[in-house]
Amino acid sequence: MITLRMARPADAPAIARLHVQVWRSTYQGLATPAAYAALDEPRRLAQWQEKLQQPGTAQVLLAESADQLVGFCLADAPSHPQFGEHAEIKSLFVSDKHQRQGIGRRLLGAAAREMLRVGYRSIALGVVEGNDSAMRFYLALGGTPAGNYTDPGPLWRSSNMIYVWPDIHQLPAVK
């Protein structure tokens, strides 16, 4: 059974560990070797500790199975001008062995509902070009391609495709 809940500061180590595992599996061959090596667990832990202790609109939802973290989603205010007034899904990761079980869909829907609660009416996200499985996933959930941008990132400049849901209620998981 999968349960969803909001993250707490104490969850940072588990989120960092899962983030590194899934990120490396997903971006091997897409990210530069330097970024691949540098985005390790200590770096991610510091990022997640900071994120989970900052006040603001950020919503971090966790998916757990038998008290083990199997996925997470981070939604917040937009970070790039290309997202306009849409809330941004900044991260959506599900462990490799738990993918294709509806967890990503549930996390995305819960994050969208949280962003609706804090005043957003639409959401968007960026997908690294070459991450074809994510692109298929977002298209299947009704995301509309809405342009491209380059994420300068601290370690890796990636080309990204933007997907938008102009009305949060368009997401099947929100209905």
NUTORKOL-261537 format. One record per residue (C-alpha): residue number from 1; residue in one letter; x, y, z. Coordinates in steps of 0.25 Angstrom, whole numbers, padded with zeros to 4 digits, always signed. Example, Ala and Ser with C-alpha at 12.3 -4.5 7.8 and 13.67 -1.06 7.14 Angstrom:
<nodes>
(node 1; a; (+0049; -0018; +0031));
(node 2; s; (+0055; -0004; +0029));
</nodes>
This chain:
<nodes>
(node 1; m; (+0000; +0000; +0000));
(node 2; i; (+0005; +0014; -0004));
(node 3; t; (+0003; +0026; +0005));
(node 4; l; (+0005; +0040; +0002));
(node 5; r; (+0009; +0051; +0013));
(node 6; m; (+0016; +0064; +0014));
(node 7; a; (+0031; +0064; +0016));
(node 8; r; (+0037; +0068; +0029));
(node 9; p; (+0052; +0073; +0032));
(node 10; a; (+0055; +0059; +0037));
(node 11; d; (+0052; +0053; +0023));
(node 12; a; (+0064; +0060; +0017));
(node 13; p; (+0074; +0048; +0017));
(node 14; a; (+0064; +0038; +0011));
(node 15; i; (+0060; +0048; +0000));
(node 16; a; (+0074; +0051; -0003));
(node 17; r; (+0077; +0036; -0004));
(node 18; l; (+0065; +0034; -0013));
(node 19; h; (+0068; +0046; -0021));
(node 20; v; (+0082; +0042; -0024));
(node 21; q; (+0078; +0028; -0028));
(node 22; v; (+0067; +0031; -0038));
(node 23; w; (+0074; +0044; -0043));
(node 24; r; (+0087; +0035; -0047));
(node 25; s; (+0078; +0024; -0053));
(node 26; t; (+0070; +0034; -0061));
(node 27; y; (+0081; +0044; -0065));
(node 28; q; (+0093; +0034; -0068));
(node 29; g; (+0097; +0038; -0082));
(node 30; l; (+0089; +0051; -0082));
(node 31; a; (+0097; +0059; -0071));
(node 32; t; (+0111; +0062; -0073));
(node 33; p; (+0121; +0053; -0065));
(node 34; a; (+0125; +0065; -0056));
(node 35; a; (+0110; +0067; -0052));
(node 36; y; (+0107; +0052; -0051));
(node 37; a; (+0119; +0051; -0041));
(node 38; a; (+0117; +0064; -0033));
(node 39; l; (+0102; +0062; -0031));
(node 40; d; (+0104; +0052; -0020));
(node 41; e; (+0097; +0049; -0007));
(node 42; p; (+0104; +0059; +0002));
(node 43; r; (+0101; +0070; -0008));
(node 44; r; (+0087; +0066; -0009));
(node 45; l; (+0085; +0065; +0006));
(node 46; a; (+0090; +0079; +0008));
(node 47; q; (+0080; +0084; -0003));
(node 48; w; (+0068; +0076; +0003));
(node 49; q; (+0071; +0081; +0018));
(node 50; e; (+0071; +0095; +0013));
(node 51; k; (+0058; +0093; +0005));
(node 52; l; (+0051; +0086; +0016));
(node 53; q; (+0054; +0097; +0026));
(node 54; q; (+0051; +0109; +0018));
(node 55; p; (+0037; +0116; +0019));
(node 56; g; (+0030; +0119; +0007));
(node 57; t; (+0021; +0112; -0004));
(node 58; a; (+0029; +0100; -0006));
(node 59; q; (+0021; +0087; -0004));
(node 60; v; (+0029; +0074; -0003));
(node 61; l; (+0020; +0061; -0004));
(node 62; l; (+0026; +0047; -0001));
(node 63; a; (+0021; +0034; -0005));
(node 64; e; (+0024; +0023; +0004));
(node 65; s; (+0022; +0008; +0004));
(node 66; a; (+0024; +0000; +0017));
(node 67; d; (+0030; +0012; +0023));
(node 68; q; (+0040; +0013; +0012));
(node 69; l; (+0041; +0025; +0003));
(node 70; v; (+0038; +0021; -0011));
(node 71; g; (+0036; +0035; -0018));
(node 72; f; (+0035; +0050; -0016));
(node 73; c; (+0030; +0062; -0023));
(node 74; l; (+0034; +0077; -0020));
(node 75; a; (+0025; +0088; -0025));
(node 76; d; (+0027; +0103; -0023));
(node 77; a; (+0027; +0116; -0029));
(node 78; p; (+0033; +0117; -0043));
(node 79; s; (+0048; +0118; -0044));
(node 80; h; (+0049; +0122; -0059));
(node 81; p; (+0042; +0133; -0066));
(node 82; q; (+0038; +0123; -0077));
(node 83; f; (+0028; +0117; -0066));
(node 84; g; (+0021; +0130; -0065));
(node 85; e; (+0010; +0130; -0054));
(node 86; h; (+0009; +0115; -0054));
(node 87; a; (+0013; +0107; -0041));
(node 88; e; (+0025; +0099; -0044));
(node 89; i; (+0027; +0084; -0042));
(node 90; k; (+0042; +0084; -0039));
(node 91; s; (+0044; +0070; -0036));
(node 92; l; (+0036; +0057; -0038));
(node 93; f; (+0044; +0044; -0035));
(node 94; v; (+0039; +0030; -0033));
(node 95; s; (+0049; +0019; -0029));
(node 96; d; (+0052; +0010; -0041));
(node 97; k; (+0045; -0002; -0035));
(node 98; h; (+0032; +0005; -0032));
(node 99; q; (+0030; +0012; -0045));
(node 100; r; (+0018; +0009; -0054));
(node 101; q; (+0009; +0007; -0042));
(node 102; g; (+0002; +0020; -0042));
(node 103; i; (+0011; +0027; -0031));
(node 104; g; (+0016; +0038; -0040));
(node 105; r; (+0002; +0041; -0044));
(node 106; r; (-0003; +0041; -0030));
(node 107; l; (+0009; +0050; -0026));
(node 108; l; (+0007; +0060; -0037));
(node 109; g; (-0008; +0061; -0034));
(node 110; a; (-0006; +0063; -0019));
(node 111; a; (+0005; +0074; -0022));
(node 112; a; (-0005; +0081; -0032));
(node 113; r; (-0016; +0081; -0021));
(node 114; e; (-0006; +0087; -0011));
(node 115; m; (-0002; +0098; -0021));
(node 116; l; (-0017; +0100; -0024));
(node 117; r; (-0018; +0102; -0009));
(node 118; v; (-0007; +0113; -0008));
(node 119; g; (-0014; +0120; -0020));
(node 120; y; (-0008; +0115; -0033));
(node 121; r; (-0018; +0111; -0044));
(node 122; s; (-0008; +0105; -0054));
(node 123; i; (+0005; +0097; -0053));
(node 124; a; (+0017; +0094; -0062));
(node 125; l; (+0030; +0087; -0062));
(node 126; g; (+0042; +0085; -0070));
(node 127; v; (+0047; +0071; -0075));
(node 128; v; (+0062; +0070; -0080));
(node 129; e; (+0062; +0067; -0094));
(node 130; g; (+0065; +0052; -0096));
(node 131; n; (+0057; +0048; -0084));
(node 132; d; (+0047; +0041; -0093));
(node 133; s; (+0040; +0033; -0083));
(node 134; a; (+0036; +0045; -0074));
(node 135; m; (+0032; +0052; -0087));
(node 136; r; (+0022; +0041; -0090));
(node 137; f; (+0017; +0041; -0076));
(node 138; y; (+0014; +0056; -0076));
(node 139; l; (+0007; +0055; -0089));
(node 140; a; (-0001; +0043; -0085));
(node 141; l; (-0006; +0052; -0073));
(node 142; g; (-0010; +0063; -0082));
(node 143; g; (+0002; +0072; -0081));
(node 144; t; (+0003; +0081; -0093));
(node 145; p; (+0017; +0084; -0099));
(node 146; a; (+0019; +0099; -0098));
(node 147; g; (+0033; +0103; -0102));
(node 148; n; (+0048; +0100; -0098));
(node 149; y; (+0058; +0107; -0089));
(node 150; t; (+0072; +0104; -0084));
(node 151; d; (+0074; +0102; -0070));
(node 152; p; (+0087; +0108; -0066));
(node 153; g; (+0088; +0099; -0054));
(node 154; p; (+0100; +0100; -0045));
(node 155; l; (+0107; +0089; -0051));
(node 156; w; (+0101; +0085; -0064));
(node 157; r; (+0093; +0093; -0075));
(node 158; s; (+0082; +0085; -0080));
(node 159; s; (+0072; +0087; -0091));
(node 160; n; (+0058; +0085; -0086));
(node 161; m; (+0044; +0084; -0091));
(node 162; i; (+0033; +0091; -0084));
(node 163; y; (+0019; +0084; -0081));
(node 164; v; (+0008; +0092; -0076));
(node 165; w; (-0006; +0089; -0070));
(node 166; p; (-0013; +0103; -0072));
(node 167; d; (-0024; +0098; -0062));
(node 168; i; (-0019; +0089; -0051));
(node 169; h; (-0033; +0082; -0052));
(node 170; q; (-0028; +0076; -0065));
(node 171; l; (-0019; +0067; -0058));
(node 172; p; (-0026; +0053; -0057));
(node 173; a; (-0021; +0051; -0043));
(node 174; v; (-0027; +0064; -0038));
(node 175; k; (-0041; +0061; -0043));
</nodes>
